[in-house]
Amino acid sequence: MTVLLVCLMLGVPVDNLPDFTFDNRGDDNGGGGRLEFSTSKCESIRRSYRHSTVCSNTDGFDIDPNREPAPCLLTGVGRAGTKYVAHLLNELGWSINHDDLVSFCPCPGMDGSVAHPYAFKATRMCRNAEWAPRLRHMFSRLGHVIRNPLGYINSRAHNHPKGVPDYFPCNMMPPPPIPGLGQDIRNARQAMYKWTLQNTFVHHTADFQLRIEDVNGHPEAIEPLCHACGLADRVRVRRNGRQSPVPRDQRRGGWCPSVGEISEVQASLLANENSHWTVKANYSWAELFAIDPDMTTATIITGRAFGYKLAALEPTVGLVVRCGFGRLHSRVLRMLRRNVSQRQWECRLVRPEAG
């Protein structure tokens, strides 16, 4: 099992960094389709909690300028395994909170957070989910936690009878309406948009990527995560109140848990922290393609870029998924009832004939 934890070089101007070196397991059709960005990396980082002096992103709404950045933020979309990762890291002794006011406090954790509501930085005019702890600090590193898109879509779509919640109404472009769709398939389409837009934004701001499928049951994935998050030299205190005796890893130069310790903790946790949501939808790519072919193909191409082996329902050679900040949508302006000059993240499929 090869752990997909791809780190970017440190100490290099952010806009000169490659977006990622992708695992080529996702490319199952000879290079069909690619993901690209119309927004600079620094422009994206300034809309995130990733602390960066290079990109002039060192403060924000409610941020205490006297507080040092926490080591690490892991974020992505909800239902992607963030609660499991937060629980695992907390049980290993780090002060890591999840995205609510109950789990693994103190909130926010002093060693970091695993929280999808922190994907976009809150502003005075556009705050994040009310139930998430309000952040007073930035983060030195940002990791992208991701899940197979179809698994996420079916998990998210079934459990919201009134529609998939949008925690970032003035940060992401809402899907254009399609009249006559039933609520369930409309939920699935909303979840597909959310997976593609939110994950591409987080990817563009992140220092590394972690697929949740490479974590569950794989203790060897946690050591590179420990180093990538900057947690190796943080004091770990296990739940029984004692400092965890961790032998120094001379090869990596840090103090990360042993595979044996990680295995012990993983065995005590549920693989799915939200297993009480046991009923899932069962939509296929073909059903999604039938109602929205462009976004379905864009989601498949994006999933391939993130390392998932996905078969497309149309030829993808020459197709481009282009993501970046566009205009603020009029629906959001009407909702906010004011002129807010904050552009929204959007992704569109560009076909060769469209340039």
ZAMARGU-4260 file (C-alpha; in steps of 0.2 Angstrom, whole numbers, plus 5000, padded with zeros to 4 digits):
<rodrens>
0) 5000/5000/5000 | 5008/5017/4995 | 5003/5031/5006 | 4997/5046/4995 | 5004/5060/5006
5) 5012/5072/4994 | 5022/5086/5002 | 5027/5103/4994 | 5044/5110/4996 | 5046/5122/5010
10) 5055/5139/5010 | 5051/5142/4991 | 5039/5157/4986 | 5022/5149/4987 | 5017/5155/4969
15) 5033/5146/4962 | 5028/5129/4970 | 5020/5115/4959 | 5002/5112/4964 | 5006/5094/4968
20) 5015/5079/4961 | 5001/5067/4958 | 5000/5049/4960 | 4998/5042/4942 | 4986/5028/4949
25) 4972/5040/4944 | 4976/5041/4926 | 4968/5026/4918 | 4965/5032/4901 | 4982/5038/4894
30) 4981/5056/4900 | 4963/5061/4897 | 4959/5077/4906 | 4968/5088/4917 | 4965/5100/4932
35) 4971/5118/4931 | 4969/5134/4941 | 4965/5152/4934 | 4968/5159/4951 | 4986/5162/4959
40) 4991/5151/4973 | 4993/5166/4984 | 4976/5173/4980 | 4968/5156/4986 | 4979/5156/5002
45) 4973/5173/5007 | 4955/5166/5007 | 4961/5152/5019 | 4968/5149/5037 | 4985/5145/5030
50) 4998/5157/5038 | 5009/5164/5025 | 5020/5179/5025 | 5025/5177/5007 | 5006/5178/5002
55) 5003/5192/5015 | 4990/5180/5024 | 4995/5182/5043 | 4978/5189/5050 | 4959/5189/5048
60) 4942/5191/5056 | 4943/5187/5075 | 4962/5182/5073 | 4972/5187/5088 | 4988/5195/5081
65) 4997/5190/5097 | 4994/5171/5095 | 5006/5160/5086 | 4999/5150/5072 | 4995/5132/5077
70) 5005/5118/5069 | 4992/5111/5057 | 4975/5112/5049 | 4968/5096/5041 | 4952/5101/5031
75) 4942/5096/5016 | 4923/5092/5015 | 4912/5084/5028 | 4909/5066/5028 | 4927/5063/5022
80) 4934/5055/5037 | 4939/5071/5047 | 4931/5066/5063 | 4940/5049/5062 | 4957/5058/5059
85) 4954/5070/5073 | 4949/5056/5085 | 4964/5046/5080 | 4977/5060/5083 | 4969/5066/5099
90) 4970/5048/5106 | 4988/5048/5101 | 4991/5062/5113 | 4990/5078/5103 | 4978/5092/5106
95) 4968/5091/5090 | 4950/5096/5089 | 4936/5092/5077 | 4924/5104/5069 | 4911/5105/5084
100) 4910/5112/5101 | 4910/5095/5110 | 4923/5083/5102 | 4941/5082/5108 | 4941/5099/5117
105) 4950/5111/5121 | 4943/5120/5106 | 4952/5124/5095 | 4966/5112/5099 | 4983/5119/5102
110) 4992/5107/5091 | 4979/5109/5077 | 4962/5106/5070 | 4954/5093/5059 | 4938/5103/5053
115) 4929/5105/5036 | 4921/5122/5042 | 4939/5129/5041 | 4941/5126/5023 | 4938/5145/5019
120) 4943/5159/5031 | 4929/5168/5039 | 4926/5186/5036 | 4915/5199/5045 | 4902/5198/5031
125) 4904/5179/5028 | 4906/5168/5043 | 4907/5150/5044 | 4896/5137/5052 | 4890/5143/5069
130) 4893/5127/5078 | 4911/5127/5073 | 4923/5134/5086 | 4928/5152/5081 | 4946/5153/5077
135) 4958/5165/5085 | 4974/5159/5076 | 4980/5154/5059 | 4989/5137/5055 | 5007/5135/5049
140) 5003/5120/5038 | 4987/5115/5029 | 4983/5097/5024 | 4970/5091/5012 | 4959/5076/5018
145) 4950/5068/5004 | 4938/5054/5001 | 4933/5045/4985 | 4920/5056/4977 | 4906/5044/4974
150) 4908/5037/4992 | 4906/5055/4998 | 4892/5059/4986 | 4881/5044/4992 | 4885/5047/5010
155) 4881/5066/5010 | 4866/5065/4998 | 4855/5053/5008 | 4856/5062/5025 | 4850/5079/5021
160) 4831/5078/5016 | 4830/5097/5015 | 4846/5099/5004 | 4865/5097/5006 | 4870/5111/5018
165) 4881/5125/5011 | 4892/5132/5024 | 4901/5143/5012 | 4887/5153/5003 | 4898/5168/4999
170) 4914/5157/4995 | 4908/5144/4982 | 4897/5146/4967 | 4880/5137/4969 | 4875/5125/4956
175) 4864/5131/4942 | 4846/5125/4945 | 4839/5111/4935 | 4820/5111/4935 | 4810/5095/4939
180) 4823/5086/4949 | 4818/5076/4964 | 4825/5080/4981 | 4836/5065/4982 | 4845/5067/4965
185) 4846/5085/4968 | 4855/5082/4984 | 4867/5070/4975 | 4870/5084/4962 | 4873/5097/4976
190) 4885/5085/4984 | 4895/5082/4968 | 4897/5101/4966 | 4902/5103/4984 | 4915/5089/4983
195) 4923/5096/4967 | 4923/5115/4972 | 4928/5113/4990 | 4941/5100/4987 | 4949/5110/4972
200) 4950/5125/4983 | 4958/5116/4998 | 4970/5107/4986 | 4976/5124/4979 | 4980/5130/4997
205) 4987/5114/5004 | 5005/5109/5008 | 5000/5090/5007 | 4986/5078/5003 | 4980/5063/5013
210) 4967/5051/5006 | 4956/5044/5020 | 4957/5027/5011 | 4975/5027/5015 | 4973/5030/5033
215) 4959/5018/5039 | 4968/5002/5045 | 4985/5008/5039 | 4996/5014/5054 | 5011/5017/5043
220) 5001/5032/5036 | 5002/5042/5052 | 5021/5044/5053 | 5022/5054/5037 | 5007/5064/5042
225) 5015/5067/5059 | 5030/5075/5050 | 5020/5084/5037 | 5009/5092/5050 | 5024/5098/5061
230) 5019/5087/5076 | 5035/5077/5078 | 5042/5089/5092 | 5025/5093/5101 | 5023/5085/5118
235) 5010/5071/5117 | 5000/5067/5132 | 4989/5051/5131 | 4971/5051/5138 | 4977/5042/5153
240) 4987/5058/5158 | 5004/5052/5156 | 5016/5058/5142 | 5018/5045/5129 | 5036/5037/5129
245) 5040/5039/5110 | 5058/5033/5105 | 5067/5045/5094 | 5066/5041/5075 | 5084/5045/5070
250) 5080/5043/5051 | 5066/5056/5051 | 5073/5067/5065 | 5056/5068/5075 | 5046/5061/5089
255) 5031/5052/5081 | 5021/5037/5087 | 5027/5020/5083 | 5017/5009/5071 | 5013/4998/5086
260) 5006/5012/5096 | 4996/5018/5081 | 4989/5001/5078 | 4983/4999/5096 | 4974/5016/5095
265) 4966/5012/5078 | 4960/4996/5084 | 4950/5005/5098 | 4942/5017/5086 | 4927/5014/5074
270) 4933/5016/5056 | 4919/5027/5053 | 4916/5039/5067 | 4899/5044/5060 | 4893/5026/5058
275) 4876/5030/5065 | 4873/5037/5048 | 4872/5020/5041 | 4860/5022/5027 | 4868/5028/5011
280) 4861/5033/4994 | 4867/5022/4979 | 4869/5034/4964 | 4880/5029/4950 | 4891/5040/4939
285) 4879/5035/4925 | 4864/5043/4934 | 4874/5058/4938 | 4880/5060/4921 | 4862/5059/4914
290) 4857/5075/4923 | 4873/5085/4923 | 4886/5078/4911 | 4899/5092/4912 | 4900/5092/4931
295) 4900/5073/4932 | 4915/5073/4920 | 4924/5087/4929 | 4922/5078/4946 | 4929/5062/4938
300) 4944/5071/4931 | 4947/5080/4947 | 4946/5063/4956 | 4959/5056/4945 | 4970/5071/4948
305) 4969/5067/4967 | 4974/5049/4964 | 4958/5039/4962 | 4956/5027/4948 | 4939/5032/4940
310) 4932/5028/4923 | 4924/5042/4913 | 4908/5041/4903 | 4914/5051/4889 | 4931/5053/4881
315) 4941/5065/4892 | 4957/5068/4881 | 4959/5087/4879 | 4946/5091/4892 | 4951/5103/4906
320) 4944/5107/4923 | 4947/5125/4926 | 4945/5132/4944 | 4947/5149/4952 | 4938/5164/4959
325) 4925/5171/4948 | 4911/5184/4951 | 4900/5185/4966 | 4884/5176/4961 | 4868/5187/4961
330) 4859/5174/4972 | 4871/5177/4986 | 4870/5196/4984 | 4851/5195/4986 | 4853/5183/5001
335) 4865/5195/5010 | 4855/5210/5005 | 4871/5220/5002 | 4885/5223/4990 | 4899/5211/4996
340) 4915/5212/4985 | 4920/5194/4988 | 4922/5183/4973 | 4917/5165/4973 | 4926/5149/4969
345) 4920/5140/4954 | 4925/5125/4942 | 4920/5123/4924 | 4923/5109/4911 | 4932/5117/4896
350) 4930/5107/4880 | 4943/5109/4866 | 4931/5117/4854 | 4927/5130/4868 | 4945/5135/4870
</rodrens>
